[in-house]
Amino acid sequence: MTRLRAARARPSGAHTAMGAAIIACFLVSGIGGASPAKPKDGLQVAPATSTLPVTAAFIGDSYSQGNGASSESLRWTSLLSAREQWKEMNFARGGSGYISTSGVTGCGLAYCPSYLEMVPEVIASRPDIVVVAGGQNDFDDLEMDRYAEGSRIAAVYRALRDGLPDALIVAVGPSTPGLVAGAVVELDSEVQDAAGAVNGIHVSLSEPNAISRASLGPDGVHVDDSGHAAIAARVAAAVERERASMRDLGG
């Protein structure tokens, strides 16, 4: 069964973690968006009268940077943003991860920071939504020290929530074109727990597997346009489920 639910530690009143304005713009953003609602917990949501676009910041690795896609507009982050009518701010860096940093061969720059190191720049951009994706580059670190990896993952989400108390946080787990086992399952679980602790949404790309070997590009590492489309569709389904949940709370 596809895991598109909110992260496991999320309390029933978690929508109070987002400000009224963010809930309003989230409800009306995207294809088929509805009018703002009044959740059960009594949080009054004002009508969304601003014409400013909903901004979404993406933290990720080479998949989120768009490697393998035939054009930037066909990378999964851009496909998702176009579907949801978000203004995309892409902070992804190839070769990076929750712990992993990168350089010229991974991201094209002399140094590309880890996700945690990227958080201050993301917070400074003041997005309405933050999507954190990936983790494949951390598999080796996870196998060496799961506790250290879990702590770093948790730190990323805590820092985002501290700096962006009203933002919607979406945590997209790692992907693999092969067997879903071992490090993939463990890292996905760590991401789910960390997202739940800050009232974020967790999206698994491995239950069931969103990509396959058939969607790999010529380099055998990155997905092609079909793989990017599959990832975008999986995350979009989770976003729509969250939107529907908010509508339900509004009665």
Phi, psi and omega in degrees: 000135181292131182269096179242012181281169173295157183302151196296331183271006187286125180286162185295333180263029189293340181295343176292346178289341177258140178292163183300320182295322181291318177300317182298311183291329178292320181293327183265351179280157176086165180293131177076020180296154181247176179286154179302150183236172176250106182298161181302328186287001174092003179289114182282126180256118180284153177300143180276098183259347181287142177266002179293140180288154172288127181260137180233123178261136180245126172250131182184193183252207184296330176298314180287334176290337176109008179302135179097335178283147183286343175204160181300324182292344181256006172288157189295326180295322180284324176298315179296314181298320179295318180298316184272356181062042176264153169272115186278134170236108189258115180253013184292146180223125180302139178084354183268170180195191179298325176247320188293139170249173185215174180219207187304316183290336182265316186236354179088000179240164181298325179210131174236126188285167174288171179301317182298322179290337179280342187304315181303320179294321179294314179300319181297335180280350176053055180284159174278329183227140174237127176247121178250126185222152174111211184120352182301327181287354180258004184303317180295319179296322180297318181293329179283322184203091182296324181298315181296319179295315179299321179295319179292319178299313179300322182295324179300312184287326176296317181295320178296316180293320178298319183276337182227071187298336183258358185281152169277127180249125180244122182252113180259121183291175181291160178239160175204139176276354183254211182293132177273102182196176172052239186299326180298310181295317183294315182291321178300321179294319178296319179295318179299315179297316182294320178293319179299326182293340180243021178061040178263174176261133176254134177237119177269131174264004185242000179231086353281178183294125182281336182234165180219173179297333180292339181264004177284145178277188183301332182280352178072008182240313184260149180282155177272194182302322181294323178292319177297320179296322180294319179295315179301318181294321180296315181291321179299322179297321179292319178298317179295324177296319177296319179298317179296323178297320178294320178298318180298320179296332180282347179069000000 
